Amino acid sequence: MNKSDIVEIPKDKIITLDMNGKKATASSDFSGRYITNYGTLTITGDGTFEDAESADYRGPVTNNGTLTIENGTFYGNTKNTYAHIWNSKGATATFNGGTYEGAVTMINGYIGSTTYINGGTYINSLYPTIDNSGHMEIRGGEFVNKSCSACNESKYQIEKPWGYTIRSGFHSSDSYLLIDETEGRTIEVTGVQGALSVIGGKADIKSGSFETLPCETHGASSSYYALFVAPEKSEPSVTVSGGDFKTAYRAAARIGMDNGSSDLQSNVRIEGGRFTAPAGVDSISVNAVGGGDATISGGNFSSDVSEYCVPGFEPVRDANGNYVVGSDEPDQPATVPDDDELPPFIPAQPDDDDSVTIVACAAAAVVAALMAVFLILTYRKD
């Protein structure tokens, strides 16, 4: 592909690109992305997209329309700071599978975009692997970020970048993120710097696995949080009703700014999920001065979280030493009303047929009683 080979799909076109196992590669002077889509584009056929030696190769697609990727391998470029696949304002992109590796950010859902990720593998080692500033729903997939702020130590992140694996709300206070495994699929998010961060907008976390791992160079002390919610850009609101959050060194969830104070507020409601930190480390860490606020009404925690529980809920330690949060109100037994509260008993008035039935039953009962007496007397005589 040369720059002159860039394909632009018009708004009214519906195109299926079947790669048929073939490879698209960039010339050394290539600049941009292979395809600019304004129409409806589906990529399938297990092809390969790569940058070869181009310093300004940005990725396979700039999407301004409707994009669906079923499969394939998409290699990125760390020689520039462009997102690999850019989903623009007003555009919709769906990722059902594929492997995406090597760019500074693999998928960027910009302000006003809609992004659905149902599967695939996404791996990088610089900025956030997945960056959402629009509406994003993640239903399946594996997400890995190997970046570490100790390895890329710099006063300014842009000089030596690092990032959480999934980030939401950086560019917009109206962003929305849903993470919920669909039937038959799993969500696995791992990172060194952190797994998931919400720094603006709203998010609902219903399932998935989120874990921070030790840096291969600096060890566990350079890893951070499985969940980080802070008002860095606006006031994020997050509800966690499920998921498994686990860390190698620090708290499983950090709510509020790490450094300094904030006039903005982040609100986190934890209704379920499992939060596991190393022994001696709080599973939940809240910095109220830094705009942190958390309320807990459910979940499983590796440390006592009483101070964050809403009234009527308290943690109970289980056989494994974890703290399980549920309602502390005992079940109320069924109440039996007093006699004077019962309505008066009024016997039913039988009709003619009922009267006949009652008389017949009474006669049968008398006969049965007489026979019983006869048998008893006979037995005694013998």
Secondary structure, DSSP 8 states (H G I E B T S, - for coil): --GGG-EEE-TT-EEEEE-TT-EEE--TT-EEEEEEESSEEEEESS-EEE-TT-SEEEEEEEESSEEEE-S-EEE--SSS--EEEEE-TT-EEEE-S-EEESSSEEEEE-TT-EEEE-S-EEEESSS-SEEESSEEEE-SEEEEE---TTTT--SSTTTS----SEEE-SS-TT-EEEE---TT--EEEEESSEEEEE-SSEEEE-S-EEEE--BTTTBGGG--EEEEE--SSS--EEEE-S-EEE-SSS-SEEES-SSS--SS-EEEEE-S-EEE--TTS-SEEE-TTTTEEEEESSEEESS--GGGB-TTEEEEE-TTS-EEEEE-S---------GGGS---------HHHHHHHHHHHHHHHHHHHHHHHHHHHHHH-
